[in-house]
Amino acid sequence: MKNIQNRKKIISGFANSNPDGLRQNIGRISKKIFSSVPTVAIISALTIGGLLISCQGNNNQNNKTEVMQNNQEQKEAILKAIDLYVEAGRKGDGNIAKPAFASTATMSWSEEGALKSVPIQTLFDGFSAAEPMEANYKLTTLDVEGDAAIVRIESQFGPNKYADMFTLVKDGNDWKIISKIYQTIK
């Protein structure tokens, strides 16, 4: 009961204090708090707290390294599918691209303002009907969330340039392209 009355006096002192009085009240409160706690306990708490923060920092660093490694492994696995797509065009063989795509994948584009969408077999047939050609790409976007990814590349097959966008889903250890959307770059 006595402690409650003392606290009320201290708190009411804050409300009616000027800055100097406020500092004095804070000083009195600090003395009361720290005089009741042994100095050894305060030093111990600060030391343990510092060690915990230090350990947490090391754990965070280990987690960051692990995440970066996993991200690099995911990126490589995703780009393996994109590499197969480009390699099929380079060699003029649609069968090279087949492992990169889900069997239900589609290819879509806009032609004179109208949506066109076909089964991915159309792409494979187009690659196989064409002569081998110079083909390459530049990665512009790779966004991964769990087992789903979106990839955008700028590609060139022979003289033709494209903005290609792919959606991929992880299937076991592999990433499968489930849709390809493209725009011809003029």
Contacts in CASP RR format, 6 or more apart in sequence:
PFRMAT RR
TARGET T0000
AUTHOR 0000-0000-0000
METHOD contacts of the structure
MODEL  1
MKNIQNRKKIISGFANSNPDGLRQNIGRISKKIFSSVPTVAIISALTIGG
LLISCQGNNNQNNKTEVMQNNQEQKEAILKAIDLYVEAGRKGDGNIAKPA
FASTATMSWSEEGALKSVPIQTLFDGFSAAEPMEANYKLTTLDVEGDAAI
VRIESQFGPNKYADMFTLVKDGNDWKIISKIYQTIK
6 32 0 8 1.000
10 25 0 8 1.000
10 28 0 8 1.000
10 29 0 8 1.000
13 25 0 8 1.000
14 22 0 8 1.000
14 25 0 8 1.000
17 24 0 8 1.000
17 25 0 8 1.000
34 42 0 8 1.000
71 144 0 8 1.000
74 144 0 8 1.000
74 149 0 8 1.000
75 142 0 8 1.000
75 144 0 8 1.000
77 173 0 8 1.000
77 174 0 8 1.000
77 175 0 8 1.000
78 142 0 8 1.000
78 144 0 8 1.000
78 149 0 8 1.000
78 151 0 8 1.000
78 168 0 8 1.000
78 175 0 8 1.000
79 139 0 8 1.000
79 142 0 8 1.000
79 151 0 8 1.000
80 100 0 8 1.000
80 174 0 8 1.000
80 175 0 8 1.000
81 100 0 8 1.000
81 101 0 8 1.000
81 166 0 8 1.000
81 168 0 8 1.000
81 174 0 8 1.000
81 175 0 8 1.000
81 176 0 8 1.000
81 177 0 8 1.000
82 100 0 8 1.000
82 137 0 8 1.000
82 139 0 8 1.000
82 151 0 8 1.000
82 153 0 8 1.000
82 166 0 8 1.000
82 177 0 8 1.000
84 96 0 8 1.000
84 97 0 8 1.000
84 99 0 8 1.000
84 100 0 8 1.000
85 97 0 8 1.000
85 100 0 8 1.000
85 101 0 8 1.000
85 166 0 8 1.000
85 177 0 8 1.000
85 180 0 8 1.000
86 135 0 8 1.000
86 136 0 8 1.000
86 137 0 8 1.000
86 155 0 8 1.000
87 96 0 8 1.000
87 97 0 8 1.000
87 135 0 8 1.000
88 94 0 8 1.000
88 95 0 8 1.000
88 96 0 8 1.000
88 97 0 8 1.000
88 124 0 8 1.000
88 127 0 8 1.000
89 96 0 8 1.000
89 97 0 8 1.000
89 127 0 8 1.000
89 130 0 8 1.000
89 132 0 8 1.000
89 133 0 8 1.000
89 135 0 8 1.000
89 157 0 8 1.000
90 132 0 8 1.000
90 133 0 8 1.000
90 134 0 8 1.000
90 135 0 8 1.000
91 132 0 8 1.000
92 127 0 8 1.000
92 128 0 8 1.000
92 130 0 8 1.000
92 131 0 8 1.000
92 132 0 8 1.000
92 133 0 8 1.000
93 127 0 8 1.000
93 128 0 8 1.000
94 123 0 8 1.000
94 124 0 8 1.000
94 125 0 8 1.000
94 126 0 8 1.000
94 127 0 8 1.000
94 128 0 8 1.000
95 124 0 8 1.000
95 128 0 8 1.000
96 127 0 8 1.000
97 123 0 8 1.000
97 124 0 8 1.000
97 127 0 8 1.000
98 124 0 8 1.000
99 174 0 8 1.000
100 176 0 8 1.000
100 177 0 8 1.000
101 120 0 8 1.000
101 176 0 8 1.000
101 177 0 8 1.000
101 178 0 8 1.000
101 180 0 8 1.000
102 120 0 8 1.000
102 169 0 8 1.000
102 171 0 8 1.000
102 176 0 8 1.000
102 177 0 8 1.000
102 178 0 8 1.000
104 178 0 8 1.000
105 119 0 8 1.000
105 120 0 8 1.000
105 176 0 8 1.000
105 177 0 8 1.000
105 178 0 8 1.000
105 179 0 8 1.000
105 180 0 8 1.000
106 117 0 8 1.000
106 118 0 8 1.000
106 119 0 8 1.000
106 120 0 8 1.000
106 178 0 8 1.000
106 179 0 8 1.000
106 180 0 8 1.000
107 117 0 8 1.000
107 118 0 8 1.000
107 119 0 8 1.000
107 120 0 8 1.000
107 122 0 8 1.000
107 123 0 8 1.000
107 179 0 8 1.000
107 180 0 8 1.000
107 181 0 8 1.000
107 182 0 8 1.000
108 115 0 8 1.000
108 116 0 8 1.000
108 117 0 8 1.000
108 118 0 8 1.000
108 179 0 8 1.000
108 180 0 8 1.000
108 181 0 8 1.000
108 182 0 8 1.000
109 116 0 8 1.000
109 181 0 8 1.000
109 182 0 8 1.000
109 183 0 8 1.000
109 184 0 8 1.000
110 116 0 8 1.000
110 183 0 8 1.000
120 177 0 8 1.000
120 180 0 8 1.000
123 180 0 8 1.000
133 157 0 8 1.000
133 158 0 8 1.000
134 156 0 8 1.000
134 157 0 8 1.000
134 158 0 8 1.000
135 155 0 8 1.000
135 156 0 8 1.000
135 157 0 8 1.000
135 158 0 8 1.000
136 155 0 8 1.000
136 156 0 8 1.000
137 153 0 8 1.000
137 154 0 8 1.000
137 155 0 8 1.000
137 156 0 8 1.000
137 164 0 8 1.000
138 153 0 8 1.000
138 154 0 8 1.000
138 155 0 8 1.000
139 151 0 8 1.000
139 152 0 8 1.000
139 153 0 8 1.000
140 152 0 8 1.000
140 153 0 8 1.000
140 154 0 8 1.000
141 150 0 8 1.000
141 151 0 8 1.000
141 152 0 8 1.000
142 149 0 8 1.000
142 150 0 8 1.000
142 151 0 8 1.000
143 149 0 8 1.000
143 150 0 8 1.000
143 151 0 8 1.000
146 170 0 8 1.000
147 169 0 8 1.000
147 170 0 8 1.000
148 167 0 8 1.000
148 168 0 8 1.000
148 169 0 8 1.000
148 170 0 8 1.000
149 167 0 8 1.000
149 168 0 8 1.000
149 169 0 8 1.000
149 170 0 8 1.000
149 175 0 8 1.000
150 165 0 8 1.000
150 166 0 8 1.000
150 167 0 8 1.000
150 168 0 8 1.000
151 165 0 8 1.000
151 166 0 8 1.000
151 168 0 8 1.000
152 163 0 8 1.000
152 164 0 8 1.000
152 165 0 8 1.000
152 166 0 8 1.000
153 163 0 8 1.000
153 164 0 8 1.000
153 166 0 8 1.000
154 161 0 8 1.000
154 162 0 8 1.000
154 163 0 8 1.000
154 164 0 8 1.000
154 185 0 8 1.000
155 161 0 8 1.000
155 162 0 8 1.000
155 164 0 8 1.000
156 162 0 8 1.000
160 184 0 8 1.000
161 184 0 8 1.000
161 185 0 8 1.000
162 182 0 8 1.000
162 183 0 8 1.000
162 184 0 8 1.000
162 185 0 8 1.000
163 182 0 8 1.000
163 183 0 8 1.000
163 185 0 8 1.000
164 180 0 8 1.000
164 181 0 8 1.000
164 182 0 8 1.000
165 180 0 8 1.000
165 181 0 8 1.000
165 182 0 8 1.000
166 177 0 8 1.000
166 179 0 8 1.000
166 180 0 8 1.000
166 181 0 8 1.000
167 177 0 8 1.000
167 178 0 8 1.000
167 179 0 8 1.000
168 175 0 8 1.000
168 176 0 8 1.000
168 177 0 8 1.000
168 178 0 8 1.000
169 175 0 8 1.000
169 176 0 8 1.000
169 178 0 8 1.000
170 176 0 8 1.000
END
